[in-house]
C-alpha cells in the first residue's frame, strides 16, 4: 500500500504531545509531531519543508532538517543526539543527506545511540538511458518519471554489507565540488539550456535509489523526486526551494528485502 504524507507550511508547526522516552527524561525537549507511519510499507512525502529563509552566499547557514522514516515525521533539532531521526537534510539548500550514526565523528547524531548508515545505488543499466558519463551530466532534462520508478523498483534488497554503508559522510550532488556519484545533478552554468540564464543553478534529481539503515537498525530505500515546491518538471532559478518530495519503503522488522 502506498501512503502519502504532505507537509504544508502551517502543519510543520503542529506538534502533538507524546510519551517518547527522551522527552520523559528531559522535559525541556520540545514536543514531537504525531507519528504518521506505524507499519512497514511504501510512503510518499510531499513538499517536506527545508530552510527557505537562508540563501547560498549569504551570512546565514541553512538549518538542518531531521526526518524519521520509521515514524513519518519531522524531528526537532534538539533531538539530534537521539535515535528519533533517520535522515538529515543539511548544508546548502538542504542538499547534503546524512544517516544517523552516533559513533561517527562528523555525523549530526554524534554521541547518540543512532546506528544508521546510507548508500547510493547507481544502476548502470538505468544510468545509460539518461546519463552521459563523458560530460557527467544528463543527456536531456526533464528526466522521465518512469526511470525514477524503474530505479526504485529494481532495488529488491540492501545491496551491500552494513560495513559498506556511509556513516561519517553524506550523499550530495553529482560530481560537484569534488564529489563523485550523487543523487542529483546541479546545473551550475545552465548547460542543459544554453542561453537561458533562468535555467542556471537548477537541481535535477537523478534515478538513483538511496538505501538507509535507520537509527534503530531497520532498513529503508528511498528516491528523491524533487527539491522544488510541488515537484515541477521544468524548474528554473525562481522556483521555490527547498521543498523535498520523495518516496520510500521502510521495513520496521529488520528485513533487508523490499517487497512492498
N, C-alpha and C positions, 0 to 999 in steps of 0.2 A: 504494500500500500504506500502510495506517495502522498505525503502530507506537506502542507505549505505553512511557513512561518513568516509573517510580514512584520517589518519594523518601520513604523511611521514616526515622524519627529516627535509627536506627542506621546506615543506609547513607550518610548525609550525610558521615560522617567516615571512610569507607573510601576512602582516596586511593591511586591507583596511580602508580608511578614512570613517568616519561615522558621523552621526548627533546626537549621543546619548546625552541626557541632561547632564550627568556627565562630558563628555568631553567639552561641551559648557561652563559649569560652571567653570571648571578648565582646562584650555588649557595645563597645564603641564602633564596631564594624557596621557599615550601612546594611540595611535590609537588602535581600536578594530578590530579583524578579521571580515571578511564578515559573515553575517548571512546565515546559510545554512538550517535552519528549520523555516518555516513560517506558518505551519498549524499543527493541531492535527494529529497524526499518529504514526506509528512504525518505528523506525530508528535503524540502526546498526552502531556502532562506532568501527572502526578497528585501532588497534595499536596507541591508544592515548598515546602520549609520556610523561612518567613520568620523574623523576630525575634519569638519568642513569649515572650520574657522582659520586654522593655520594655513600658511601658504609657503610653497617652496621658495627659498631665498630670503624669507622673512626672518624676523628675530624669534618668532615663536616656534617651538618644536611641536611635532604632531603627537597628540595624545594616543597612547596605545589602547586598542580595543581588545578586550579579553572575551572569549566566547566559549561556552560549554557545548560541545557536540553531544555529550551524554545527556544533558538536561534541556538543550534547545533554548538557551538564554544568555544574555549579556551578563558579564560578571564585573562588578566594580573593581577599579584598580587596587583598592585596599586589600583585595583577596589575592594579590599577585603571588604571594608565597604560600599558597594553599593548593589543594588539588581540585578546586572548584572549576577551573578553566582548562580547556584542551588546546586551543589555538589562540595566538595573539597576532593582531594585525598592527605592526609598528612602523615607525620611521615615516619617510616622505609619502604622503597620501596613503598611509597605512598599507604600503605595498610589500613590506617585509613580513613573512609569515613564520612564526615560531611555534614549536610544540612545547608543552610544559614539562620541564625536567629539572628537578631541584638539585641534582648532582652536578650540573654543568655550570662552569664558572661564569659564562656570559649570558646565560639564559634568563629571561624575565622572571622565571619561577625559582631562581637560585635560592637554596636554603630551605625550600619547601619539600613536601612529600611527593610531588609530581614525578612520574616515571615514564613520561611520554617520549615520543620521537616522531620524525617526519621524513618523508621520502617522496621524491618526484619521479613519476613513471613517464619515461619518454619512449613511446612505441614507434619504432622506425617505420612500420607499415602504415601507421596513421600519419606520421610526420611527412612522409614522402608525397602525400596527397595535397599538402598545402604549403610546405616549408622548403626554402632554398638554402641548403647547407652552405653554399659558397658565399652568398651575401648575408647569411644569418638573419633572414627575415622572411615573413610570409610572401608567397608568390602574389597574392592579392588579398584584399580585405573588402567587405567583411568575410570572415571565415565561416563556412557553413555550420549551422547548428547541428546538423547530422553528424559532423565529425566530432563535435563535443560529446555527443551521446555515444558514438562508437568508441571513443577513447575511454569513457567512463565504464561502459558495459563490458569492455574487454578485460578489465581488471577483475578477475574472479577470486583472487586471494592476495594476501600480503606477499609481495614478490621477493622479499629479502629477509634475512635473519634480523633479529632485533639489534644486534651489534652493528648493523649497517645503517640503521636509522640515524638521521641527523639530530643531535641534541645540543651541540654547542655552536650552532649557527642557524641560519634561516633560509627559506626559499625566497627568491626575489625575481626581478625582471630578467629576461633572457639576454645574455651576452651584453650586459650594460654595466659600466663602471668596474670592469674586471671580473664580472660574474661569468658563470658558464651557462648551462642549460637552465632556463627559468620557465615559469608558468604563464608568462605574458610577454608580449613584445612592446617595448616603448619606442614609438616613432618620434625620436627627439627632433629630427630635422624635417619631418613631413615627407619622407621618402616614398611613402605609399601613395601620396597625392602631390606630385611635384607642382610647384607654382601656387599652391593653395596654403597660405600662411596659417589659416584657421585649422588646418589638419596637422600642424606640428604639435609636439608634446601630447600625443594621444596614445593611450594604452589599449592594446588589443589582446584579449585573453586567448590563450592557445589551448588546443585539445590535448591537454596533458593532465593526467589524474594525479592527485596528491593523496598519499596514504599516510594516515596518522595513527600512532599509538597514543591513546588518551592518557590523561594524568593518572587514571585509576588502573591502566593496564589493558584496556579493551582496544578494539581496532575499528577504524573507520576509513572510508575512501571518500574523496570529495573532488568536485570540479568547479572552478570559479568561472562563471559566465561573463561577469562584467563588474567593473568598478564605477560605473556611471548610473545615475538615477534612472530607474525603470528600464535598464538594460537595452539602450538604443543600439540598432545595428550599425549606425554610422555616427559615432560621437565626434565632436570637434573640441577645440580648446575651451569653448564656453560651456560645455555640458557639465552639469553639476556632479561633483565627485568629492570624496569617495562615498558611494552607496553600493555596498558589496552584495552581489547576488550569486549564490552558489547552491549546489545540490550535494547532498552527502548520504551515504549509507553507513549506519552505525550498528555494530554488533556489541551488545551490552553483556555478553556472556563469555568473552574472551576468544570466541571463534575467529579464526583468521581467514575464513572463506566468506565471500559476499554473494548470497543467494537471493537477496530481496529484489 
